[in-house]
Amino acid sequence: MLNRIGLIALLAALLAACGARPDAQLGQPTAAASPPAETATVVPSPPLADQPAQPAQTPQQGAATVAPTTELRKITLAMSYIPNVQFAPYYVAAQKGYFAEQGLEVVFDYNFENDVVQRAATWPEGEVAFATASGTSTLLARQQGIPVKTIMTLYQEFPVVFFAKHATGLKSAADLVGKTVGIPGNFGESLYGLLALRYANKLDESAFPVQEIGFTQAQAVLEDKVPVAIGYAMNEPVILRQQGEEVDVLRVADVYNLAANGMVASEKLIAEEPALVRGFVAATLKGLRDTLDNPDEAYEISLGFIPEAQLGDPTLQRQVLQESLPYWYSERTTAEGLGYTDAEVWVKTEQFMRDAGLLPGAVEVEQAFTNEFIK
């Protein structure tokens, strides 16, 4: 499915970055521009695990408690992308004092995904306690002997999609046959989405040509340079719709759902400081629930954490957040609680990655994640 040179390069580094590595470390919000006047559709959020529904500001029952202290413990959360509204739950947890309730001051540090996984693994020698990373990154890391584990899943559905102008007629994988598909490059989650779609539909690489186009997917489709491209559901299709295009989307999650983005920590941290992990997760889940219940408020809060130079179009960013919400909950999270990691999805992901040659050997999937801290 991949040429051998590409496979070797892919296995050498966990995942390529989704964006440039910024130098800033943001622990406090910056001055924010006024958000656009817009009323969003509110996504009803399920209760946290083992807890009845309650107002968002009510302290979580069963959450870890931290003894009162005059000084908060400073920890670093390594993010796998630049400051972005897709990190809204973490920003909300910081701004509304949910981390402080757990005795924590969280510093946001923005890096590449392969960097953040390895940095989290070095705790306590390194300063990073937690990191945002995909399930595929966790499996790759563990295959290479890097002792990290996913402690909470944010994206319940894999967010990569194939998209095209409506006139192209993209409804199923069969509609891709014979059409050129644009991809940023042979790396990262876009590549995994491409391979998973082929895998699920038993298509080989001759079914449709793939063209590397860099991170220009929306413009390439808009200008008919390629009829179909691969991107993120809350990014490129949103950009095209804002420009008046009617867009069809084929979600990889509907074809073959893969383990997506969540929170990772080192096995050493989990073993030695479970109360810290539980408190951090509890605060994050409160931020997530508030974001789902009140996305307008979450958007305003997020603006304060995003430097103006990286904000771009505020109206677009508001829609990016709105399109992210449905990926953060599912029927399973309604039953099991927000942040739930679905073992069935992970087993299927590991099987796919081995069959596709992305993992050279089996990984003990049950050791790669835990739901202990969402309860």
N, C-alpha and C positions, 0 to 999 in steps of 0.2 A: 504493500500500500504506500510505502514511502521508499525513496531511494536510500541506499545504505548510508551514504554520506550524511544525508539529512537526519537519519536515525541516530547516528553516532553523535552528531552535534546536539541533537535534542536531548539525549540522555546525559550529556556532559553538564548541562545546566538545567535546573529544574523547570522553570518557565521563564520565557522572555518577558520583559516589562510591558505593561499596557501604556505607559507614558513616561515622560522624562523624569529623572530623579531630581526633585527640588532640594534645595539646601535648608529650607526653613523647618524649624521644629515649632509647632504651634501648640501651646498649652492653654492660651487664653484667646478669646475672640478678638478679631480686628473690627474696626469701624465698618458698618455694613450699609450698603445702599438700600433704599426703600424697595421692598418687593412689589411686583405688579399687583394691582387689585384683581384678585381672582379667587373664586370659591371652588374648592376642589371637591371631588367625590370622596367621601370618607370610607375607607376600607374597614369594616368591622373586624376588630382583632380578637383572637381567642384569648382566654386567660393564660397566665403563666402556668407552668406545670404544677399539678397537685394544688391548685388554688382556684377558688371561685372568682368569677368576674367581679371587678371592683373599680372604683374611680382611679384614674391613672396616677393621682398624686398620693394615694394611700400607700403606706409602707407595705412592702411585699411580705406576706406571711411566710415564715420558714426561711427567710433570707439569712445569710450569715450576718452576725452582729459583730461590730468592732468596738472595743472599749473606747470611751470618749478620750480624746487626746487634744492637746492644744496645737499639735503639729501633725499635718497630714503626711502620710507616707507617699513619696513621689515614685511613680513607676512609669515606664515607657511602653506605649502601644505603637508598634511599628505597622504602618499602613502600606499597602501594596500598590498605591497610586498617589497622584497628586491630590491636594485638598479638593473635595468634591461633595456635592449634595448626596451622593450615594453612601456617604458615611454619616448621614443624618442621625441615626440612632445613637452613635457614639457622641456626637456633638450635643444632642439633647441630654444625654446622661451627664455630660460634663456641666453644661449650662444650668441645668435644673438641680444640681447638687446631689445627684444620685451616687456618683463616685465618692463625693465628700462624706455622704452618709455612711459609707463603708470605710471611712478613714483614709481615703486615697486621693491623691492629686495625680491626674493622668496627663502625661506629655505625649502629644501626637507627633510621630516622626515618620516622614514619608520617604519610601524607598522602592526598589524593585522587588517583585514577589520572591524571586530566588534569594535575594538578600535577607528579607525579613524572616523567612523560615529558618535560615541558618543562624541568624542573630538570636532568635528566640531560643534556639537549641543550646546556646552557650550560657544561658542563665545558670548560676548567678555571676559568672565571670563577666558576661556582657551585661549591659544595662537594660536590655529589652526583656520584659516579662511576658508580653503577649504580642501576637502578630495576626493580621488578617491575611488569610491565604485560602486557596481552593482545596477541595478534597483531593483533586488530582495531584496537587503539589505535596500534600501530606503523604500520599501513597508513594510518590517518587522519592521523597525524602527518606521515608522509612526503608525503602528498597536499598538506599545508599547508606543505611546505618545511621541516619540522623534521627535522634530520639525525640521526636515531636508528636503531638497528638491533638486532634481537633476536639475542642471542649464545648463548642457551640456552633450551630450552623445558622447563618443568616439567610443565604439564598436557598430556598427549598427546591427551586427549579433552576436548571442550568440556563443562564440568560443569553446564550449565543443563538443567533437566528440567521437564516437566509432571508434576504429581502429583495424585492423588485418592484418596479412600477406595476400598477394594476393591469395595464395592457399586456404585460408579459405573460400573465396567466400562471402565477405560482401558487399552487394549492397543495401539492404533495411532492414527495421525492421524485416521482415519475416525471414531473414537469421540469426537472433539472436536466434530464437526459438530452444531450446535444447542445446545451447552452453553456457558454463560458461563465465561470463563477470567479469573481474577484475575491482575493484574500489578502490581508495585510502582509503575510509571509508564512513560511512553513515553521511556525512556532506558536506556542501559547494556546489559549482556550479556543481561538478561532480554528486552529488546526485540529484540535480535539473534536470540535463540533463537526467539522468536515468528515473526519475519519469515522466518527460515531454514526453519522447519517449513512455513509457507505456501508458500514458494518451491519447496521440494522436492516438495510434493504438489499444486502448481498450485491452491492454494486462495486465493480472494480474501477480503477482510475481511468479506464477508457470510456466510461459512461458519459462523462462530461469533462471538458478541459478546465483546468484551474490556472488562473493568472495571478501572479503576485503584483499587487498594486499599491503597497504601502498603506498608510492610514488615510486613504483618500476614498473610502468606500462610498460614502454618500454622494460625493461629487462625481465619482466614476459612473454610478447608476444614473444620476441626474443628467449627465451629458452623454448617456448611451455608450460609454466606453466599454462597459460590460453590462449584460442584461440582468445579472444577479450578482450580489455580493454577500459576504459574511460579516456580521458585526454584532453589536449588543442591542437587545430589544429596546433598551431605554436610551439609546444613543442615535445611531444613524437613521433608523426609521422615523424617529421623532424629528430629526433635522429635515428630512425630506417632506414630511407632513407640514412642517412650518413654512415650507416654500411652496405649498399648494399642491403637492403631489399626492395622489391616492396610492397607497403602498400596500402590497401584499406581503405577509410575513409567514415563513415556515419555521416554527420553533423546534430547535433540536430537542428540547425537553419533551415534546410530544412524540418524538420519534425514538429517542433513546436518552433518557434523563441521566445526567452524570453528577457526581458529587461536586457541589459548587462551593462558593466562598463562605468562610466562617472564621472562627477564632481558633488559633493554635497556641499551645504552650509546651514547654519542655516536660518530659517525664519527671525530671528532677524537681521542678517547681510543683507539679501536681502531687508528688509523693511527700515533699517536705513542707509545703505550705498550702494545704487544701482549703483552709479558711480564706486565704487571699484569693484563690481562684474562684471560690464560691461567691465571695463578695463582689468581685469584679464582674462575673457573669450576671449576678442578680441586678447590679446597677445597669448593665448594658441592656438586659431584657426589659427593664422599666423604661429605658430610653426608646427601645424598639416599640413597645406597646404604645407609648405616647405618640410616637411618629405615625403609627398606623391610625390611631384615633384622631389625631389632629395634625395632618400633614402641612396645613398652612402655618401653624405655629412652628413646626419642625423646620420648615423652609426658612422662615425668618431667623431662627436660631442658627441654622447652618451658614447663612450668609455672613455671620459674624466670624466664622472660622475660616472663610475662604478669602485669600488676598484678592483685592480688586483686579489685579493683573491676570489672575487665573479664573475669574468669575465668568467672563465672556458675556453671553446674552442672558440676562436674568430671567426673561420669559421662557427661554429654552431650558434653563436650569430647573425652573419650577416644574416643567413638564417631565424632565428627566426623573425628578423625585417621584412624581405621580406614577410614572410607568414602572418604577422600581417596586412600588408597594406590593403588587400581586405576587412578586417573586419571593417575598419574605414570609409568607404564610401559606399553608396548604391544609387539606383535610386532615393530614396526620398531625400538624401542629395544633389544630383545633382539639384533637383528642389527647395529644401527648404534651402540648405546651410549646410556646414559642422557643426557638432555638434548637428544636429537636433534630437529631441526626438520624436519618433513616438507614438502618443497616442494609435493607434490600437494595437501595440505590448504590451503596458503597460496594456491595458484593458484585453487582452488575458492572460498576465502573472498573473494579480491579480485573474482572474477567475480560472486559473489552480491551483494557490497556495491555494485558498480556497477549491477547490474540492479535492485537495490532502491532506488537513488537515494541511498545512504549515502555513496558516493564520487562526486564530480562528474566525475571522469575516471580514466583508467587509472593504475595505479601499477606501476613496475618491480619486480615481486615478487622477482626474484632479487637485488635490491639491498637488500631489506628485512630479510634475515636472513643468518646465516652459521653453518655447522657447524664452522668452522675451529678453534674453541677447545675443543670437546668431545673432540678427538682428542689 
